Amino acid sequence: MIESITLSDIATYSSVTPETIQNLKAVNYFYGANGAGKTTISRLINNPTLSTASNITWAKGNQLPVMVYNNDFITENFTDSKQFKGVFTHGSCRAGAT
């Protein structure tokens, strides 16, 4: 499990004022406006060597295998695929009975 993530000198995160995300749980949900840094966090988790100034701290120093599902994953695995013609989601929502 990841205990903390420090982002410094990567994308929108400055080396002058690094950001540290602490008290992470087994499942965490990151949300924010476009350009806030959500994809940067996912890219760093997927590839920790992306920034030598940033750091991911693993519980007990035990790095686990990760799989990040973001737009990079979709592009790498589904775009221009001859096997998969597209990625679709289907759901329904019923606001109230009529």
Biopython code that builds the backbone (N, CA, C, O; Angstrom):
import numpy as np
from Bio.PDB.StructureBuilder import StructureBuilder

atoms = [
    (1, "MET", "N", (0.846, -1.177, 0.000)),
    (1, "MET", "CA", (0.000, 0.000, 0.000)),
    (1, "MET", "C", (0.890, 1.237, 0.000)),
    (1, "MET", "O", (1.957, 1.243, 0.614)),
    (2, "ILE", "N", (0.457, 2.257, -0.673)),
    (2, "ILE", "CA", (1.185, 3.526, -0.707)),
    (2, "ILE", "C", (0.818, 4.328, 0.539)),
    (2, "ILE", "O", (-0.360, 4.522, 0.838)),
    (3, "GLU", "N", (1.836, 4.790, 1.260)),
    (3, "GLU", "CA", (1.599, 5.607, 2.460)),
    (3, "GLU", "C", (1.539, 7.092, 2.134)),
    (3, "GLU", "O", (0.710, 7.820, 2.679)),
    (4, "SER", "N", (2.426, 7.542, 1.235)),
    (4, "SER", "CA", (2.425, 8.958, 0.869)),
    (4, "SER", "C", (3.044, 9.142, -0.510)),
    (4, "SER", "O", (3.800, 8.302, -0.997)),
    (5, "ILE", "N", (2.696, 10.268, -1.119)),
    (5, "ILE", "CA", (3.230, 10.647, -2.421)),
    (5, "ILE", "C", (3.693, 12.091, -2.312)),
    (5, "ILE", "O", (2.930, 12.963, -1.897)),
    (6, "THR", "N", (4.942, 12.343, -2.683)),
    (6, "THR", "CA", (5.466, 13.705, -2.730)),
    (6, "THR", "C", (5.702, 14.061, -4.189)),
    (6, "THR", "O", (6.407, 13.350, -4.905)),
    (7, "LEU", "N", (5.108, 15.163, -4.624)),
    (7, "LEU", "CA", (5.227, 15.616, -6.010)),
    (7, "LEU", "C", (6.040, 16.897, -6.044)),
    (7, "LEU", "O", (5.689, 17.887, -5.401)),
    (8, "SER", "N", (7.127, 16.868, -6.798)),
    (8, "SER", "CA", (8.008, 18.017, -6.889)),
    (8, "SER", "C", (8.627, 18.070, -8.279)),
    (8, "SER", "O", (9.123, 17.066, -8.788)),
    (9, "ASP", "N", (8.593, 19.246, -8.883)),
    (9, "ASP", "CA", (9.224, 19.475, -10.183)),
    (9, "ASP", "C", (8.723, 18.502, -11.259)),
    (9, "ASP", "O", (9.498, 17.946, -12.037)),
    (10, "ILE", "N", (7.413, 18.323, -11.272)),
    (10, "ILE", "CA", (6.785, 17.468, -12.281)),
    (10, "ILE", "C", (5.454, 18.107, -12.679)),
    (10, "ILE", "O", (4.621, 18.402, -11.823)),
    (11, "ALA", "N", (5.264, 18.315, -13.960)),
    (11, "ALA", "CA", (4.046, 18.923, -14.513)),
    (11, "ALA", "C", (3.686, 20.204, -13.756)),
    (11, "ALA", "O", (4.475, 21.148, -13.741)),
    (12, "THR", "N", (2.510, 20.251, -13.131)),
    (12, "THR", "CA", (2.061, 21.472, -12.465)),
    (12, "THR", "C", (2.602, 21.617, -11.040)),
    (12, "THR", "O", (2.316, 22.609, -10.369)),
    (13, "TYR", "N", (3.378, 20.641, -10.575)),
    (13, "TYR", "CA", (3.910, 20.671, -9.208)),
    (13, "TYR", "C", (5.303, 21.298, -9.201)),
    (13, "TYR", "O", (6.195, 20.865, -9.931)),
    (14, "SER", "N", (5.473, 22.304, -8.380)),
    (14, "SER", "CA", (6.701, 23.093, -8.318)),
    (14, "SER", "C", (7.760, 22.437, -7.437)),
    (14, "SER", "O", (7.437, 21.733, -6.479)),
    (15, "SER", "N", (9.018, 22.673, -7.769)),
    (15, "SER", "CA", (10.105, 22.203, -6.906)),
    (15, "SER", "C", (10.268, 23.134, -5.708)),
    (15, "SER", "O", (10.860, 22.748, -4.699)),
    (16, "VAL", "N", (9.748, 24.354, -5.811)),
    (16, "VAL", "CA", (9.858, 25.334, -4.720)),
    (16, "VAL", "C", (8.923, 24.953, -3.574)),
    (16, "VAL", "O", (9.299, 25.035, -2.404)),
    (17, "THR", "N", (7.705, 24.537, -3.916)),
    (17, "THR", "CA", (6.734, 24.131, -2.891)),
    (17, "THR", "C", (6.182, 22.753, -3.228)),
    (17, "THR", "O", (5.085, 22.648, -3.776)),
    (18, "PRO", "N", (6.929, 21.689, -2.910)),
    (18, "PRO", "CA", (6.443, 20.342, -3.205)),
    (18, "PRO", "C", (5.143, 20.041, -2.466)),
    (18, "PRO", "O", (4.902, 20.556, -1.374)),
    (19, "GLU", "N", (4.320, 19.211, -3.069)),
    (19, "GLU", "CA", (3.053, 18.785, -2.469)),
    (19, "GLU", "C", (3.223, 17.360, -1.952)),
    (19, "GLU", "O", (3.760, 16.504, -2.655)),
    (20, "THR", "N", (2.767, 17.100, -0.723)),
    (20, "THR", "CA", (2.803, 15.758, -0.176)),
    (20, "THR", "C", (1.393, 15.323, 0.172)),
    (20, "THR", "O", (0.668, 16.020, 0.883)),
    (21, "ILE", "N", (1.014, 14.159, -0.342)),
    (21, "ILE", "CA", (-0.284, 13.560, -0.046)),
    (21, "ILE", "C", (-0.020, 12.473, 0.985)),
    (21, "ILE", "O", (0.709, 11.518, 0.719)),
    (22, "GLN", "N", (-0.616, 12.624, 2.159)),
    (22, "GLN", "CA", (-0.353, 11.693, 3.259)),
    (22, "GLN", "C", (-1.640, 11.014, 3.713)),
    (22, "GLN", "O", (-2.730, 11.314, 3.227)),
    (23, "ASN", "N", (-1.482, 10.092, 4.659)),
    (23, "ASN", "CA", (-2.621, 9.379, 5.254)),
    (23, "ASN", "C", (-3.463, 8.660, 4.206)),
    (23, "ASN", "O", (-4.691, 8.639, 4.283)),
    (24, "LEU", "N", (-2.784, 8.074, 3.230)),
    (24, "LEU", "CA", (-3.506, 7.342, 2.196)),
    (24, "LEU", "C", (-4.043, 6.035, 2.754)),
    (24, "LEU", "O", (-3.472, 5.460, 3.681)),
    (25, "LYS", "N", (-5.131, 5.578, 2.188)),
    (25, "LYS", "CA", (-5.809, 4.348, 2.597)),
    (25, "LYS", "C", (-5.641, 3.296, 1.500)),
    (25, "LYS", "O", (-4.982, 3.543, 0.490)),
    (26, "ALA", "N", (-6.237, 2.133, 1.704)),
    (26, "ALA", "CA", (-6.166, 1.075, 0.698)),
    (26, "ALA", "C", (-6.801, 1.523, -0.613)),
    (26, "ALA", "O", (-6.331, 1.147, -1.688)),
    (27, "VAL", "N", (-7.871, 2.329, -0.536)),
    (27, "VAL", "CA", (-8.529, 2.884, -1.712)),
    (27, "VAL", "C", (-8.611, 4.388, -1.522)),
    (27, "VAL", "O", (-9.069, 4.867, -0.485)),
    (28, "ASN", "N", (-8.163, 5.134, -2.531)),
    (28, "ASN", "CA", (-8.186, 6.595, -2.484)),
    (28, "ASN", "C", (-8.819, 7.120, -3.759)),
    (28, "ASN", "O", (-8.692, 6.517, -4.825)),
    (29, "TYR", "N", (-9.493, 8.234, -3.641)),
    (29, "TYR", "CA", (-10.186, 8.829, -4.777)),
    (29, "TYR", "C", (-9.657, 10.241, -4.950)),
    (29, "TYR", "O", (-9.775, 11.070, -4.048)),
    (30, "PHE", "N", (-9.071, 10.516, -6.116)),
    (30, "PHE", "CA", (-8.554, 11.851, -6.411)),
    (30, "PHE", "C", (-9.487, 12.521, -7.404)),
    (30, "PHE", "O", (-9.812, 11.949, -8.445)),
    (31, "TYR", "N", (-9.912, 13.723, -7.086)),
    (31, "TYR", "CA", (-10.781, 14.461, -7.990)),
    (31, "TYR", "C", (-10.355, 15.917, -7.976)),
    (31, "TYR", "O", (-9.756, 16.393, -7.012)),
    (32, "GLY", "N", (-10.668, 16.612, -9.045)),
    (32, "GLY", "CA", (-10.323, 18.022, -9.142)),
    (32, "GLY", "C", (-10.566, 18.521, -10.548)),
    (32, "GLY", "O", (-10.943, 17.765, -11.443)),
    (33, "ALA", "N", (-10.344, 19.802, -10.722)),
    (33, "ALA", "CA", (-10.543, 20.445, -12.017)),
    (33, "ALA", "C", (-9.497, 19.955, -13.019)),
    (33, "ALA", "O", (-8.463, 19.405, -12.640)),
    (34, "ASN", "N", (-9.787, 20.163, -14.292)),
    (34, "ASN", "CA", (-8.789, 19.863, -15.319)),
    (34, "ASN", "C", (-7.530, 20.665, -15.035)),
    (34, "ASN", "O", (-7.601, 21.847, -14.699)),
    (35, "GLY", "N", (-6.381, 20.020, -15.169)),
    (35, "GLY", "CA", (-5.113, 20.697, -14.934)),
    (35, "GLY", "C", (-4.684, 20.727, -13.476)),
    (35, "GLY", "O", (-3.660, 21.326, -13.147)),
    (36, "ALA", "N", (-5.455, 20.085, -12.593)),
    (36, "ALA", "CA", (-5.133, 20.108, -11.161)),
    (36, "ALA", "C", (-4.010, 19.142, -10.794)),
    (36, "ALA", "O", (-3.380, 19.308, -9.750)),
    (37, "GLY", "N", (-3.744, 18.127, -11.636)),
    (37, "GLY", "CA", (-2.648, 17.210, -11.372)),
    (37, "GLY", "C", (-3.040, 15.768, -11.132)),
    (37, "GLY", "O", (-2.205, 14.970, -10.706)),
    (38, "LYS", "N", (-4.281, 15.414, -11.392)),
    (38, "LYS", "CA", (-4.739, 14.028, -11.172)),
    (38, "LYS", "C", (-3.993, 13.046, -12.067)),
    (38, "LYS", "O", (-3.532, 12.008, -11.593)),
    (39, "THR", "N", (-3.870, 13.358, -13.338)),
    (39, "THR", "CA", (-3.171, 12.471, -14.253)),
    (39, "THR", "C", (-1.696, 12.386, -13.898)),
    (39, "THR", "O", (-1.091, 11.323, -14.037)),
    (40, "THR", "N", (-1.110, 13.478, -13.446)),
    (40, "THR", "CA", (0.293, 13.463, -13.030)),
    (40, "THR", "C", (0.497, 12.482, -11.884)),
    (40, "THR", "O", (1.480, 11.742, -11.872)),
    (41, "ILE", "N", (-0.412, 12.467, -10.931)),
    (41, "ILE", "CA", (-0.322, 11.524, -9.809)),
    (41, "ILE", "C", (-0.382, 10.094, -10.340)),
    (41, "ILE", "O", (0.429, 9.254, -9.952)),
    (42, "SER", "N", (-1.336, 9.815, -11.223)),
    (42, "SER", "CA", (-1.468, 8.453, -11.753)),
    (42, "SER", "C", (-0.248, 8.058, -12.576)),
    (42, "SER", "O", (0.183, 6.906, -12.521)),
    (43, "ARG", "N", (0.314, 8.993, -13.336)),
    (43, "ARG", "CA", (1.509, 8.688, -14.127)),
    (43, "ARG", "C", (2.708, 8.396, -13.228)),
    (43, "ARG", "O", (3.506, 7.509, -13.531)),
    (44, "LEU", "N", (2.840, 9.131, -12.131)),
    (44, "LEU", "CA", (3.940, 8.891, -11.205)),
    (44, "LEU", "C", (3.795, 7.541, -10.514)),
    (44, "LEU", "O", (4.782, 6.830, -10.328)),
    (45, "ILE", "N", (2.574, 7.184, -10.133)),
    (45, "ILE", "CA", (2.344, 5.868, -9.523)),
    (45, "ILE", "C", (2.689, 4.770, -10.529)),
    (45, "ILE", "O", (3.301, 3.765, -10.167)),
    (46, "ASN", "N", (2.306, 4.955, -11.767)),
    (46, "ASN", "CA", (2.574, 3.970, -12.813)),
    (46, "ASN", "C", (4.062, 3.874, -13.146)),
    (46, "ASN", "O", (4.559, 2.792, -13.460)),
    (47, "ASN", "N", (4.771, 4.993, -13.079)),
    (47, "ASN", "CA", (6.189, 5.040, -13.435)),
    (47, "ASN", "C", (6.929, 5.970, -12.476)),
    (47, "ASN", "O", (7.096, 7.152, -12.779)),
    (48, "PRO", "N", (7.377, 5.462, -11.321)),
    (48, "PRO", "CA", (8.030, 6.312, -10.313)),
    (48, "PRO", "C", (9.311, 6.980, -10.795)),
    (48, "PRO", "O", (9.743, 7.964, -10.194)),
    (49, "THR", "N", (9.933, 6.480, -11.859)),
    (49, "THR", "CA", (11.155, 7.096, -12.377)),
    (49, "THR", "C", (10.860, 8.324, -13.235)),
    (49, "THR", "O", (11.776, 8.970, -13.744)),
    (50, "LEU", "N", (9.590, 8.637, -13.388)),
    (50, "LEU", "CA", (9.174, 9.791, -14.186)),
    (50, "LEU", "C", (9.743, 11.099, -13.638)),
    (50, "LEU", "O", (10.014, 12.030, -14.397)),
    (51, "SER", "N", (9.922, 11.166, -12.317)),
    (51, "SER", "CA", (10.461, 12.370, -11.675)),
    (51, "SER", "C", (11.389, 11.955, -10.539)),
    (51, "SER", "O", (10.967, 11.314, -9.576)),
    (52, "THR", "N", (12.654, 12.331, -10.668)),
    (52, "THR", "CA", (13.611, 12.002, -9.604)),
    (52, "THR", "C", (13.393, 12.870, -8.373)),
    (52, "THR", "O", (13.854, 12.520, -7.287)),
    (53, "ALA", "N", (12.695, 13.999, -8.524)),
    (53, "ALA", "CA", (12.439, 14.891, -7.393)),
    (53, "ALA", "C", (11.186, 14.483, -6.618)),
    (53, "ALA", "O", (10.973, 14.945, -5.498)),
    (54, "SER", "N", (10.366, 13.628, -7.203)),
    (54, "SER", "CA", (9.135, 13.167, -6.551)),
    (54, "SER", "C", (9.390, 11.813, -5.900)),
    (54, "SER", "O", (10.373, 11.138, -6.205)),
    (55, "ASN", "N", (8.482, 11.425, -4.992)),
    (55, "ASN", "CA", (8.711, 10.205, -4.241)),
    (55, "ASN", "C", (7.388, 9.532, -3.870)),
    (55, "ASN", "O", (6.408, 10.195, -3.530)),
    (56, "ILE", "N", (7.387, 8.210, -3.945)),
    (56, "ILE", "CA", (6.269, 7.407, -3.466)),
    (56, "ILE", "C", (6.793, 6.570, -2.304)),
    (56, "ILE", "O", (7.780, 5.848, -2.449)),
    (57, "THR", "N", (6.136, 6.668, -1.158)),
    (57, "THR", "CA", (6.530, 5.897, 0.018)),
    (57, "THR", "C", (5.575, 4.737, 0.191)),
    (57, "THR", "O", (4.368, 4.926, 0.341)),
    (58, "TRP", "N", (6.127, 3.529, 0.170)),
    (58, "TRP", "CA", (5.337, 2.303, 0.307)),
    (58, "TRP", "C", (5.367, 1.830, 1.753)),
    (58, "TRP", "O", (6.382, 1.981, 2.433)),
    (59, "ALA", "N", (4.281, 1.268, 2.223)),
    (59, "ALA", "CA", (4.206, 0.724, 3.576)),
    (59, "ALA", "C", (5.268, -0.358, 3.737)),
    (59, "ALA", "O", (5.382, -1.263, 2.910)),
    (60, "LYS", "N", (6.033, -0.252, 4.802)),
    (60, "LYS", "CA", (7.100, -1.201, 5.121)),
    (60, "LYS", "C", (8.115, -1.334, 3.996)),
    (60, "LYS", "O", (8.820, -2.341, 3.924)),
    (61, "GLY", "N", (8.206, -0.339, 3.114)),
    (61, "GLY", "CA", (9.153, -0.366, 2.008)),
    (61, "GLY", "C", (8.856, -1.436, 0.975)),
    (61, "GLY", "O", (9.717, -1.767, 0.159)),
    (62, "ASN", "N", (7.647, -1.982, 1.000)),
    (62, "ASN", "CA", (7.263, -3.080, 0.131)),
    (62, "ASN", "C", (6.481, -2.566, -1.076)),
    (62, "ASN", "O", (5.262, -2.407, -1.008)),
    (63, "GLN", "N", (7.187, -2.307, -2.184)),
    (63, "GLN", "CA", (6.525, -1.815, -3.388)),
    (63, "GLN", "C", (5.726, -2.933, -4.033)),
    (63, "GLN", "O", (6.248, -4.019, -4.284)),
    (64, "LEU", "N", (4.473, -2.664, -4.296)),
    (64, "LEU", "CA", (3.576, -3.638, -4.906)),
    (64, "LEU", "C", (3.426, -3.344, -6.394)),
    (64, "LEU", "O", (3.625, -2.208, -6.824)),
    (65, "PRO", "N", (3.074, -4.363, -7.185)),
    (65, "PRO", "CA", (2.805, -4.104, -8.603)),
    (65, "PRO", "C", (1.554, -3.229, -8.736)),
    (65, "PRO", "O", (0.594, -3.381, -7.980)),
    (66, "VAL", "N", (1.579, -2.327, -9.691)),
    (66, "VAL", "CA", (0.438, -1.430, -9.882)),
    (66, "VAL", "C", (-0.066, -1.515, -11.314)),
    (66, "VAL", "O", (0.679, -1.848, -12.237)),
    (67, "MET", "N", (-1.334, -1.210, -11.477)),
    (67, "MET", "CA", (-1.928, -1.035, -12.793)),
    (67, "MET", "C", (-2.793, 0.213, -12.708)),
    (67, "MET", "O", (-3.744, 0.271, -11.929)),
    (68, "VAL", "N", (-2.462, 1.184, -13.497)),
    (68, "VAL", "CA", (-3.173, 2.460, -13.482)),
    (68, "VAL", "C", (-4.099, 2.521, -14.686)),
    (68, "VAL", "O", (-3.671, 2.321, -15.822)),
    (69, "TYR", "N", (-5.366, 2.797, -14.428)),
    (69, "TYR", "CA", (-6.345, 2.942, -15.493)),
    (69, "TYR", "C", (-6.620, 4.429, -15.663)),
    (69, "TYR", "O", (-7.405, 5.018, -14.920)),
    (70, "ASN", "N", (-5.968, 5.022, -16.646)),
    (70, "ASN", "CA", (-6.188, 6.430, -16.976)),
    (70, "ASN", "C", (-6.216, 6.551, -18.497)),
    (70, "ASN", "O", (-6.238, 5.535, -19.191)),
    (71, "ASN", "N", (-6.216, 7.766, -19.025)),
    (71, "ASN", "CA", (-6.259, 7.950, -20.476)),
    (71, "ASN", "C", (-5.040, 7.359, -21.162)),
    (71, "ASN", "O", (-5.144, 6.892, -22.296)),
    (72, "ASP", "N", (-3.872, 7.368, -20.496)),
    (72, "ASP", "CA", (-2.679, 6.751, -21.071)),
    (72, "ASP", "C", (-2.916, 5.257, -21.293)),
    (72, "ASP", "O", (-2.549, 4.716, -22.337)),
    (73, "PHE", "N", (-3.530, 4.591, -20.311)),
    (73, "PHE", "CA", (-3.826, 3.155, -20.413)),
    (73, "PHE", "C", (-4.762, 2.887, -21.591)),
    (73, "PHE", "O", (-4.542, 1.958, -22.369)),
    (74, "ILE", "N", (-5.800, 3.701, -21.714)),
    (74, "ILE", "CA", (-6.759, 3.518, -22.805)),
    (74, "ILE", "C", (-6.064, 3.696, -24.154)),
    (74, "ILE", "O", (-6.272, 2.905, -25.074)),
    (75, "THR", "N", (-5.243, 4.730, -24.269)),
    (75, "THR", "CA", (-4.527, 4.981, -25.526)),
    (75, "THR", "C", (-3.590, 3.829, -25.870)),
    (75, "THR", "O", (-3.562, 3.373, -27.013)),
    (76, "GLU", "N", (-2.825, 3.356, -24.891)),
    (76, "GLU", "CA", (-1.849, 2.295, -25.128)),
    (76, "GLU", "C", (-2.502, 0.949, -25.438)),
    (76, "GLU", "O", (-1.940, 0.152, -26.188)),
    (77, "ASN", "N", (-3.671, 0.690, -24.875)),
    (77, "ASN", "CA", (-4.258, -0.639, -24.983)),
    (77, "ASN", "C", (-5.448, -0.763, -25.925)),
    (77, "ASN", "O", (-5.774, -1.869, -26.355)),
    (78, "PHE", "N", (-6.100, 0.341, -26.255)),
    (78, "PHE", "CA", (-7.323, 0.232, -27.047)),
    (78, "PHE", "C", (-7.339, 1.076, -28.310)),
    (78, "PHE", "O", (-8.050, 0.730, -29.253)),
    (79, "THR", "N", (-6.588, 2.164, -28.371)),
    (79, "THR", "CA", (-6.597, 3.024, -29.543)),
    (79, "THR", "C", (-5.960, 2.291, -30.720)),
    (79, "THR", "O", (-4.898, 1.684, -30.578)),
    (80, "ASP", "N", (-6.600, 2.348, -31.860)),
    (80, "ASP", "CA", (-6.125, 1.708, -33.088)),
    (80, "ASP", "C", (-5.962, 0.198, -32.945)),
    (80, "ASP", "O", (-5.170, -0.410, -33.666)),
    (81, "SER", "N", (-6.692, -0.401, -32.036)),
    (81, "SER", "CA", (-6.640, -1.847, -31.849)),
    (81, "SER", "C", (-7.477, -2.529, -32.919)),
    (81, "SER", "O", (-8.611, -2.131, -33.185)),
    (82, "LYS", "N", (-6.907, -3.558, -33.528)),
    (82, "LYS", "CA", (-7.673, -4.344, -34.492)),
    (82, "LYS", "C", (-8.547, -5.356, -33.758)),
    (82, "LYS", "O", (-9.541, -5.840, -34.300)),
    (83, "GLN", "N", (-8.166, -5.670, -32.522)),
    (83, "GLN", "CA", (-8.926, -6.639, -31.726)),
    (83, "GLN", "C", (-10.136, -5.985, -31.060)),
    (83, "GLN", "O", (-11.219, -6.570, -31.026)),
    (84, "PHE", "N", (-9.953, -4.769, -30.528)),
    (84, "PHE", "CA", (-11.037, -4.076, -29.833)),
    (84, "PHE", "C", (-11.467, -2.881, -30.675)),
    (84, "PHE", "O", (-10.647, -2.029, -31.016)),
    (85, "LYS", "N", (-12.721, -2.821, -31.000)),
    (85, "LYS", "CA", (-13.246, -1.745, -31.851)),
    (85, "LYS", "C", (-13.580, -0.487, -31.063)),
    (85, "LYS", "O", (-13.845, 0.557, -31.660)),
    (86, "GLY", "N", (-13.573, -0.560, -29.739)),
    (86, "GLY", "CA", (-13.857, 0.611, -28.926)),
    (86, "GLY", "C", (-14.052, 0.219, -27.478)),
    (86, "GLY", "O", (-14.233, -0.955, -27.157)),
    (87, "VAL", "N", (-14.014, 1.195, -26.624)),
    (87, "VAL", "CA", (-14.266, 0.976, -25.207)),
    (87, "VAL", "C", (-15.568, 1.707, -24.898)),
    (87, "VAL", "O", (-15.677, 2.919, -25.083)),
    (88, "PHE", "N", (-16.537, 0.957, -24.430)),
    (88, "PHE", "CA", (-17.843, 1.535, -24.177)),
    (88, "PHE", "C", (-18.281, 1.199, -22.751)),
    (88, "PHE", "O", (-17.957, 0.132, -22.229)),
    (89, "THR", "N", (-18.993, 2.088, -22.147)),
    (89, "THR", "CA", (-19.608, 1.803, -20.857)),
    (89, "THR", "C", (-21.100, 1.976, -21.018)),
    (89, "THR", "O", (-21.563, 2.795, -21.812)),
    (90, "HIS", "N", (-21.831, 1.214, -20.275)),
    (90, "HIS", "CA", (-23.282, 1.295, -20.360)),
    (90, "HIS", "C", (-23.849, 1.341, -18.950)),
    (90, "HIS", "O", (-23.449, 0.564, -18.083)),
    (91, "GLY", "N", (-24.738, 2.212, -18.740)),
    (91, "GLY", "CA", (-25.391, 2.315, -17.443)),
    (91, "GLY", "C", (-26.731, 2.989, -17.603)),
    (91, "GLY", "O", (-27.016, 3.612, -18.626)),
    (92, "SER", "N", (-27.531, 2.859, -16.600)),
    (92, "SER", "CA", (-28.813, 3.538, -16.633)),
    (92, "SER", "C", (-29.055, 4.171, -15.281)),
    (92, "SER", "O", (-28.614, 3.678, -14.243)),
    (93, "CYS", "N", (-29.750, 5.249, -15.326)),
    (93, "CYS", "CA", (-30.066, 5.973, -14.100)),
    (93, "CYS", "C", (-31.534, 6.379, -14.173)),
    (93, "CYS", "O", (-31.996, 6.945, -15.163)),
    (94, "ARG", "N", (-32.226, 6.083, -13.132)),
    (94, "ARG", "CA", (-33.644, 6.456, -13.091)),
    (94, "ARG", "C", (-33.827, 7.406, -11.933)),
    (94, "ARG", "O", (-33.680, 7.012, -10.776)),
    (95, "ALA", "N", (-34.142, 8.634, -12.221)),
    (95, "ALA", "CA", (-34.247, 9.658, -11.201)),
    (95, "ALA", "C", (-35.479, 9.481, -10.329)),
    (95, "ALA", "O", (-35.450, 9.836, -9.150)),
    (96, "GLY", "N", (-36.517, 8.962, -10.858)),
    (96, "GLY", "CA", (-37.732, 8.798, -10.055)),
    (96, "GLY", "C", (-38.813, 8.091, -10.838)),
    (96, "GLY", "O", (-38.765, 8.025, -12.066)),
    (97, "ALA", "N", (-39.772, 7.573, -10.135)),
    (97, "ALA", "CA", (-40.878, 6.863, -10.807)),
    (97, "ALA", "C", (-41.808, 7.857, -11.458)),
    (97, "ALA", "O", (-42.012, 8.961, -10.951)),
    (98, "THR", "N", (-42.370, 7.464, -12.579)),
    (98, "THR", "CA", (-43.337, 8.323, -13.261)),
    (98, "THR", "C", (-44.685, 7.663, -13.345)),
    (98, "THR", "O", (-45.624, 8.244, -13.889)),
]
sb = StructureBuilder()
sb.init_structure("model")
sb.init_model(0)
sb.init_chain("A")
sb.init_seg("    ")
for serial, (resi, resn, name, xyz) in enumerate(atoms, 1):
    if name == "N":
        sb.init_residue(resn, " ", resi, " ")
    sb.init_atom(name, np.array(xyz, "f"), 0.0, 1.0, " ", f" {name:<3s}", serial, name[0])
structure = sb.get_structure()
